[in-house]
Amino acid sequence: MKNILLLAQIAVSITLIVVILLQAKGAGLSSVFGGQGTFYRSKRGIEKLFFFLTIFLALLFLIFSVAGVTL
């Protein structure tokens, strides 16, 4: 059971990394340090899907981590 949980956690973590990297497309390092001023806009389409998928995968990773410690 613990091995299955570990493999699931690895799969979720790799998927989470990929989704985060796909989401960060177009966000350069200059914007991190206050580069250009951007305006607020709502997320649409695939951007919104990646946003909710990131939240879901992060919560799933947290659940797998806590379950792995308790076993």
Gaussian input, Z-matrix of N, CA and C with variables (Angstrom, degrees):
# hf/3-21g

backbone

0 1
 N
 C     1     B1
 C     2     B2     1     A1
 N     3     B3     2     A2     1     D1
 C     4     B4     3     A3     2     D2
 C     5     B5     4     A4     3     D3
 N     6     B6     5     A5     4     D4
 C     7     B7     6     A6     5     D5
 C     8     B8     7     A7     6     D6
 N     9     B9     8     A8     7     D7
 C    10    B10     9     A9     8     D8
 C    11    B11    10    A10     9     D9
 N    12    B12    11    A11    10    D10
 C    13    B13    12    A12    11    D11
 C    14    B14    13    A13    12    D12
 N    15    B15    14    A14    13    D13
 C    16    B16    15    A15    14    D14
 C    17    B17    16    A16    15    D15
 N    18    B18    17    A17    16    D16
 C    19    B19    18    A18    17    D17
 C    20    B20    19    A19    18    D18
 N    21    B21    20    A20    19    D19
 C    22    B22    21    A21    20    D20
 C    23    B23    22    A22    21    D21
 N    24    B24    23    A23    22    D22
 C    25    B25    24    A24    23    D23
 C    26    B26    25    A25    24    D24
 N    27    B27    26    A26    25    D25
 C    28    B28    27    A27    26    D26
 C    29    B29    28    A28    27    D27
 N    30    B30    29    A29    28    D28
 C    31    B31    30    A30    29    D29
 C    32    B32    31    A31    30    D30
 N    33    B33    32    A32    31    D31
 C    34    B34    33    A33    32    D32
 C    35    B35    34    A34    33    D33
 N    36    B36    35    A35    34    D34
 C    37    B37    36    A36    35    D35
 C    38    B38    37    A37    36    D36
 N    39    B39    38    A38    37    D37
 C    40    B40    39    A39    38    D38
 C    41    B41    40    A40    39    D39
 N    42    B42    41    A41    40    D40
 C    43    B43    42    A42    41    D41
 C    44    B44    43    A43    42    D42
 N    45    B45    44    A44    43    D43
 C    46    B46    45    A45    44    D44
 C    47    B47    46    A46    45    D45
 N    48    B48    47    A47    46    D46
 C    49    B49    48    A48    47    D47
 C    50    B50    49    A49    48    D48
 N    51    B51    50    A50    49    D49
 C    52    B52    51    A51    50    D50
 C    53    B53    52    A52    51    D51
 N    54    B54    53    A53    52    D52
 C    55    B55    54    A54    53    D53
 C    56    B56    55    A55    54    D54
 N    57    B57    56    A56    55    D55
 C    58    B58    57    A57    56    D56
 C    59    B59    58    A58    57    D57
 N    60    B60    59    A59    58    D58
 C    61    B61    60    A60    59    D59
 C    62    B62    61    A61    60    D60
 N    63    B63    62    A62    61    D61
 C    64    B64    63    A63    62    D62
 C    65    B65    64    A64    63    D63
 N    66    B66    65    A65    64    D64
 C    67    B67    66    A66    65    D65
 C    68    B68    67    A67    66    D66
 N    69    B69    68    A68    67    D67
 C    70    B70    69    A69    68    D68
 C    71    B71    70    A70    69    D69
 N    72    B72    71    A71    70    D70
 C    73    B73    72    A72    71    D71
 C    74    B74    73    A73    72    D72
 N    75    B75    74    A74    73    D73
 C    76    B76    75    A75    74    D74
 C    77    B77    76    A76    75    D75
 N    78    B78    77    A77    76    D76
 C    79    B79    78    A78    77    D77
 C    80    B80    79    A79    78    D78
 N    81    B81    80    A80    79    D79
 C    82    B82    81    A81    80    D80
 C    83    B83    82    A82    81    D81
 N    84    B84    83    A83    82    D82
 C    85    B85    84    A84    83    D83
 C    86    B86    85    A85    84    D84
 N    87    B87    86    A86    85    D85
 C    88    B88    87    A87    86    D86
 C    89    B89    88    A88    87    D87
 N    90    B90    89    A89    88    D88
 C    91    B91    90    A90    89    D89
 C    92    B92    91    A91    90    D90
 N    93    B93    92    A92    91    D91
 C    94    B94    93    A93    92    D92
 C    95    B95    94    A94    93    D93
 N    96    B96    95    A95    94    D94
 C    97    B97    96    A96    95    D95
 C    98    B98    97    A97    96    D96
 N    99    B99    98    A98    97    D97
 C   100   B100    99    A99    98    D98
 C   101   B101   100   A100    99    D99
 N   102   B102   101   A101   100   D100
 C   103   B103   102   A102   101   D101
 C   104   B104   103   A103   102   D102
 N   105   B105   104   A104   103   D103
 C   106   B106   105   A105   104   D104
 C   107   B107   106   A106   105   D105
 N   108   B108   107   A107   106   D106
 C   109   B109   108   A108   107   D107
 C   110   B110   109   A109   108   D108
 N   111   B111   110   A110   109   D109
 C   112   B112   111   A111   110   D110
 C   113   B113   112   A112   111   D111
 N   114   B114   113   A113   112   D112
 C   115   B115   114   A114   113   D113
 C   116   B116   115   A115   114   D114
 N   117   B117   116   A116   115   D115
 C   118   B118   117   A117   116   D116
 C   119   B119   118   A118   117   D117
 N   120   B120   119   A119   118   D118
 C   121   B121   120   A120   119   D119
 C   122   B122   121   A121   120   D120
 N   123   B123   122   A122   121   D121
 C   124   B124   123   A123   122   D122
 C   125   B125   124   A124   123   D123
 N   126   B126   125   A125   124   D124
 C   127   B127   126   A126   125   D125
 C   128   B128   127   A127   126   D126
 N   129   B129   128   A128   127   D127
 C   130   B130   129   A129   128   D128
 C   131   B131   130   A130   129   D129
 N   132   B132   131   A131   130   D130
 C   133   B133   132   A132   131   D131
 C   134   B134   133   A133   132   D132
 N   135   B135   134   A134   133   D133
 C   136   B136   135   A135   134   D134
 C   137   B137   136   A136   135   D135
 N   138   B138   137   A137   136   D136
 C   139   B139   138   A138   137   D137
 C   140   B140   139   A139   138   D138
 N   141   B141   140   A140   139   D139
 C   142   B142   141   A141   140   D140
 C   143   B143   142   A142   141   D141
 N   144   B144   143   A143   142   D142
 C   145   B145   144   A144   143   D143
 C   146   B146   145   A145   144   D144
 N   147   B147   146   A146   145   D145
 C   148   B148   147   A147   146   D146
 C   149   B149   148   A148   147   D147
 N   150   B150   149   A149   148   D148
 C   151   B151   150   A150   149   D149
 C   152   B152   151   A151   150   D150
 N   153   B153   152   A152   151   D151
 C   154   B154   153   A153   152   D152
 C   155   B155   154   A154   153   D153
 N   156   B156   155   A155   154   D154
 C   157   B157   156   A156   155   D155
 C   158   B158   157   A157   156   D156
 N   159   B159   158   A158   157   D157
 C   160   B160   159   A159   158   D158
 C   161   B161   160   A160   159   D159
 N   162   B162   161   A161   160   D160
 C   163   B163   162   A162   161   D161
 C   164   B164   163   A163   162   D162
 N   165   B165   164   A164   163   D163
 C   166   B166   165   A165   164   D164
 C   167   B167   166   A166   165   D165
 N   168   B168   167   A167   166   D166
 C   169   B169   168   A168   167   D167
 C   170   B170   169   A169   168   D168
 N   171   B171   170   A170   169   D169
 C   172   B172   171   A171   170   D170
 C   173   B173   172   A172   171   D171
 N   174   B174   173   A173   172   D172
 C   175   B175   174   A174   173   D173
 C   176   B176   175   A175   174   D174
 N   177   B177   176   A176   175   D175
 C   178   B178   177   A177   176   D176
 C   179   B179   178   A178   177   D177
 N   180   B180   179   A179   178   D178
 C   181   B181   180   A180   179   D179
 C   182   B182   181   A181   180   D180
 N   183   B183   182   A182   181   D181
 C   184   B184   183   A183   182   D182
 C   185   B185   184   A184   183   D183
 N   186   B186   185   A185   184   D184
 C   187   B187   186   A186   185   D185
 C   188   B188   187   A187   186   D186
 N   189   B189   188   A188   187   D187
 C   190   B190   189   A189   188   D188
 C   191   B191   190   A190   189   D189
 N   192   B192   191   A191   190   D190
 C   193   B193   192   A192   191   D191
 C   194   B194   193   A193   192   D192
 N   195   B195   194   A194   193   D193
 C   196   B196   195   A195   194   D194
 C   197   B197   196   A196   195   D195
 N   198   B198   197   A197   196   D196
 C   199   B199   198   A198   197   D197
 C   200   B200   199   A199   198   D198
 N   201   B201   200   A200   199   D199
 C   202   B202   201   A201   200   D200
 C   203   B203   202   A202   201   D201
 N   204   B204   203   A203   202   D202
 C   205   B205   204   A204   203   D203
 C   206   B206   205   A205   204   D204
 N   207   B207   206   A206   205   D205
 C   208   B208   207   A207   206   D206
 C   209   B209   208   A208   207   D207
 N   210   B210   209   A209   208   D208
 C   211   B211   210   A210   209   D209
 C   212   B212   211   A211   210   D210

   B1=1.4549
   B2=1.5278
   B3=1.3419
   B4=1.4590
   B5=1.5282
   B6=1.3444
   B7=1.4658
   B8=1.5316
   B9=1.3188
   B10=1.4716
   B11=1.5202
   B12=1.3275
   B13=1.4624
   B14=1.5290
   B15=1.3268
   B16=1.4661
   B17=1.5271
   B18=1.3185
   B19=1.4669
   B20=1.5289
   B21=1.3354
   B22=1.4614
   B23=1.5217
   B24=1.3299
   B25=1.4633
   B26=1.5276
   B27=1.3041
   B28=1.4628
   B29=1.5261
   B30=1.3421
   B31=1.4639
   B32=1.5243
   B33=1.3312
   B34=1.4703
   B35=1.5212
   B36=1.3309
   B37=1.4669
   B38=1.5260
   B39=1.3191
   B40=1.4745
   B41=1.5294
   B42=1.3338
   B43=1.4632
   B44=1.5196
   B45=1.3231
   B46=1.4645
   B47=1.5260
   B48=1.3025
   B49=1.4671
   B50=1.5211
   B51=1.3184
   B52=1.4673
   B53=1.5299
   B54=1.3348
   B55=1.4647
   B56=1.5281
   B57=1.3196
   B58=1.4640
   B59=1.5232
   B60=1.3127
   B61=1.4628
   B62=1.5300
   B63=1.3059
   B64=1.4646
   B65=1.5227
   B66=1.3134
   B67=1.4557
   B68=1.5268
   B69=1.3152
   B70=1.4536
   B71=1.5275
   B72=1.3132
   B73=1.4600
   B74=1.5286
   B75=1.3078
   B76=1.4491
   B77=1.5187
   B78=1.2979
   B79=1.4687
   B80=1.5200
   B81=1.2954
   B82=1.4453
   B83=1.5172
   B84=1.3216
   B85=1.4533
   B86=1.5174
   B87=1.3076
   B88=1.4614
   B89=1.5261
   B90=1.3252
   B91=1.4683
   B92=1.5189
   B93=1.3289
   B94=1.4621
   B95=1.5258
   B96=1.3212
   B97=1.4530
   B98=1.5255
   B99=1.3056
   B100=1.4600
   B101=1.5043
   B102=1.3040
   B103=1.4629
   B104=1.5073
   B105=1.2695
   B106=1.4631
   B107=1.5201
   B108=1.3109
   B109=1.4552
   B110=1.5103
   B111=1.2894
   B112=1.4602
   B113=1.5137
   B114=1.2796
   B115=1.4508
   B116=1.5229
   B117=1.3223
   B118=1.4551
   B119=1.5236
   B120=1.3060
   B121=1.4541
   B122=1.5216
   B123=1.2941
   B124=1.4668
   B125=1.5271
   B126=1.3299
   B127=1.4572
   B128=1.5281
   B129=1.3172
   B130=1.4567
   B131=1.5121
   B132=1.2910
   B133=1.4564
   B134=1.5101
   B135=1.3237
   B136=1.4548
   B137=1.5268
   B138=1.3331
   B139=1.4625
   B140=1.5264
   B141=1.3149
   B142=1.4642
   B143=1.5276
   B144=1.3281
   B145=1.4587
   B146=1.5242
   B147=1.3342
   B148=1.4658
   B149=1.5221
   B150=1.3257
   B151=1.4538
   B152=1.5296
   B153=1.3375
   B154=1.4586
   B155=1.5260
   B156=1.3210
   B157=1.4588
   B158=1.5280
   B159=1.3206
   B160=1.4632
   B161=1.5190
   B162=1.3146
   B163=1.4669
   B164=1.5252
   B165=1.3262
   B166=1.4614
   B167=1.5237
   B168=1.3301
   B169=1.4608
   B170=1.5281
   B171=1.3283
   B172=1.4606
   B173=1.5273
   B174=1.3243
   B175=1.4680
   B176=1.5292
   B177=1.3196
   B178=1.4579
   B179=1.5278
   B180=1.3253
   B181=1.4588
   B182=1.5297
   B183=1.3210
   B184=1.4645
   B185=1.5310
   B186=1.3090
   B187=1.4661
   B188=1.5285
   B189=1.3331
   B190=1.4587
   B191=1.5230
   B192=1.3207
   B193=1.4616
   B194=1.5237
   B195=1.3169
   B196=1.4688
   B197=1.5298
   B198=1.3232
   B199=1.4614
   B200=1.5254
   B201=1.3249
   B202=1.4582
   B203=1.5140
   B204=1.3098
   B205=1.4617
   B206=1.5260
   B207=1.3425
   B208=1.4525
   B209=1.5172
   B210=1.3383
   B211=1.4717
   B212=1.4977
   A1=111.01
   A2=115.17
   A3=118.96
   A4=111.18
   A5=116.85
   A6=119.91
   A7=111.58
   A8=116.47
   A9=120.28
   A10=109.89
   A11=115.95
   A12=120.52
   A13=111.04
   A14=116.51
   A15=120.87
   A16=111.28
   A17=117.65
   A18=121.06
   A19=111.29
   A20=116.78
   A21=120.31
   A22=110.45
   A23=117.13
   A24=120.76
   A25=110.81
   A26=117.40
   A27=121.00
   A28=110.71
   A29=116.58
   A30=120.19
   A31=111.09
   A32=117.18
   A33=120.79
   A34=110.27
   A35=117.17
   A36=119.17
   A37=111.80
   A38=117.65
   A39=120.31
   A40=110.23
   A41=116.73
   A42=120.34
   A43=111.36
   A44=116.75
   A45=121.20
   A46=111.20
   A47=117.59
   A48=121.15
   A49=110.72
   A50=116.84
   A51=121.05
   A52=110.84
   A53=116.90
   A54=120.15
   A55=110.54
   A56=117.70
   A57=120.48
   A58=110.92
   A59=117.55
   A60=120.01
   A61=111.51
   A62=117.71
   A63=120.02
   A64=111.49
   A65=116.05
   A66=121.07
   A67=111.30
   A68=118.49
   A69=122.62
   A70=112.87
   A71=118.25
   A72=121.51
   A73=110.02
   A74=117.03
   A75=121.55
   A76=113.99
   A77=118.68
   A78=121.39
   A79=107.90
   A80=116.40
   A81=120.92
   A82=112.54
   A83=115.70
   A84=121.28
   A85=111.54
   A86=118.20
   A87=120.57
   A88=111.99
   A89=116.88
   A90=119.20
   A91=111.87
   A92=117.08
   A93=120.60
   A94=109.86
   A95=117.28
   A96=122.02
   A97=112.54
   A98=117.15
   A99=120.68
   A100=113.73
   A101=116.94
   A102=121.27
   A103=112.37
   A104=117.58
   A105=121.59
   A106=110.14
   A107=115.53
   A108=119.76
   A109=109.53
   A110=116.65
   A111=120.01
   A112=109.53
   A113=116.37
   A114=121.40
   A115=109.21
   A116=115.12
   A117=121.15
   A118=110.09
   A119=115.85
   A120=121.02
   A121=108.16
   A122=115.59
   A123=119.73
   A124=109.70
   A125=114.85
   A126=120.88
   A127=108.41
   A128=115.67
   A129=120.63
   A130=110.32
   A131=115.52
   A132=122.53
   A133=114.08
   A134=114.78
   A135=121.42
   A136=111.28
   A137=116.78
   A138=120.58
   A139=110.77
   A140=116.50
   A141=121.69
   A142=110.49
   A143=116.96
   A144=121.21
   A145=110.57
   A146=117.56
   A147=120.89
   A148=111.48
   A149=117.34
   A150=121.56
   A151=110.90
   A152=116.82
   A153=119.83
   A154=112.23
   A155=117.24
   A156=120.93
   A157=111.06
   A158=117.10
   A159=121.17
   A160=110.89
   A161=117.13
   A162=120.97
   A163=110.15
   A164=116.93
   A165=121.31
   A166=111.53
   A167=117.19
   A168=120.73
   A169=111.64
   A170=117.23
   A171=120.18
   A172=110.70
   A173=116.86
   A174=119.99
   A175=111.48
   A176=116.81
   A177=121.03
   A178=110.95
   A179=116.68
   A180=121.12
   A181=110.71
   A182=116.74
   A183=121.18
   A184=110.95
   A185=117.07
   A186=121.12
   A187=110.63
   A188=117.36
   A189=120.48
   A190=111.26
   A191=117.49
   A192=121.02
   A193=111.08
   A194=116.72
   A195=120.58
   A196=110.01
   A197=117.14
   A198=120.10
   A199=111.41
   A200=117.67
   A201=120.97
   A202=112.83
   A203=117.53
   A204=121.21
   A205=110.01
   A206=116.92
   A207=120.00
   A208=113.95
   A209=118.29
   A210=120.27
   A211=111.96
   D1=-40.54
   D2=-178.65
   D3=-67.35
   D4=-34.55
   D5=178.58
   D6=-67.54
   D7=-38.51
   D8=178.23
   D9=-65.31
   D10=-41.69
   D11=178.77
   D12=-64.34
   D13=-39.16
   D14=178.41
   D15=-65.87
   D16=-42.47
   D17=178.37
   D18=-65.80
   D19=-38.53
   D20=177.53
   D21=-65.62
   D22=-38.46
   D23=178.91
   D24=-66.24
   D25=-39.14
   D26=177.57
   D27=-65.10
   D28=-43.27
   D29=179.38
   D30=-63.80
   D31=-41.55
   D32=179.30
   D33=-66.15
   D34=-39.95
   D35=-178.83
   D36=-66.71
   D37=-40.14
   D38=178.08
   D39=-65.75
   D40=-42.24
   D41=177.79
   D42=-63.86
   D43=-39.58
   D44=178.01
   D45=-63.34
   D46=-40.97
   D47=177.69
   D48=-62.45
   D49=-44.36
   D50=-179.57
   D51=-63.60
   D52=-43.89
   D53=-179.09
   D54=-65.19
   D55=-40.18
   D56=178.40
   D57=-65.19
   D58=-40.99
   D59=179.11
   D60=-67.48
   D61=-36.30
   D62=176.61
   D63=-68.92
   D64=-31.79
   D65=-179.19
   D66=-73.92
   D67=-29.58
   D68=-175.32
   D69=-83.48
   D70=8.66
   D71=-179.82
   D72=-62.66
   D73=127.04
   D74=178.02
   D75=90.03
   D76=-7.18
   D77=178.06
   D78=-97.29
   D79=97.45
   D80=-177.49
   D81=-78.18
   D82=171.98
   D83=-179.12
   D84=-69.55
   D85=-24.85
   D86=-179.16
   D87=-67.02
   D88=-29.93
   D89=179.50
   D90=-72.36
   D91=-21.45
   D92=178.36
   D93=-68.34
   D94=-37.05
   D95=-176.90
   D96=-99.23
   D97=24.43
   D98=175.01
   D99=82.82
   D100=43.27
   D101=179.06
   D102=-66.49
   D103=-111.89
   D104=-179.10
   D105=-79.74
   D106=146.99
   D107=174.56
   D108=-78.29
   D109=126.13
   D110=-179.80
   D111=-109.26
   D112=161.18
   D113=179.55
   D114=-105.67
   D115=158.00
   D116=-179.36
   D117=-74.32
   D118=135.19
   D119=173.66
   D120=-145.56
   D121=151.83
   D122=-177.63
   D123=-82.65
   D124=154.70
   D125=178.35
   D126=-81.69
   D127=140.16
   D128=179.55
   D129=-137.85
   D130=152.62
   D131=172.97
   D132=61.01
   D133=-127.87
   D134=-174.73
   D135=-67.77
   D136=-29.51
   D137=177.93
   D138=-63.62
   D139=-40.45
   D140=178.14
   D141=-68.40
   D142=-38.92
   D143=177.61
   D144=-62.52
   D145=-45.39
   D146=178.33
   D147=-62.22
   D148=-37.25
   D149=179.73
   D150=-62.81
   D151=-49.51
   D152=179.90
   D153=-71.05
   D154=-32.93
   D155=176.54
   D156=-65.69
   D157=-36.82
   D158=176.64
   D159=-63.36
   D160=-43.81
   D161=178.90
   D162=-63.91
   D163=-45.56
   D164=-179.64
   D165=-61.38
   D166=-45.96
   D167=-178.43
   D168=-67.49
   D169=-35.92
   D170=177.65
   D171=-65.46
   D172=-41.86
   D173=177.32
   D174=-66.40
   D175=-39.49
   D176=177.42
   D177=-63.69
   D178=-40.54
   D179=177.11
   D180=-63.28
   D181=-40.98
   D182=178.13
   D183=-63.65
   D184=-43.09
   D185=179.05
   D186=-63.43
   D187=-44.39
   D188=178.36
   D189=-63.88
   D190=-36.84
   D191=179.85
   D192=-66.25
   D193=-45.56
   D194=179.85
   D195=-66.72
   D196=-40.37
   D197=178.91
   D198=-66.01
   D199=-34.66
   D200=178.19
   D201=-68.94
   D202=-32.48
   D203=179.56
   D204=-73.89
   D205=-36.87
   D206=-177.03
   D207=-76.56
   D208=-18.20
   D209=179.15
   D210=-78.32

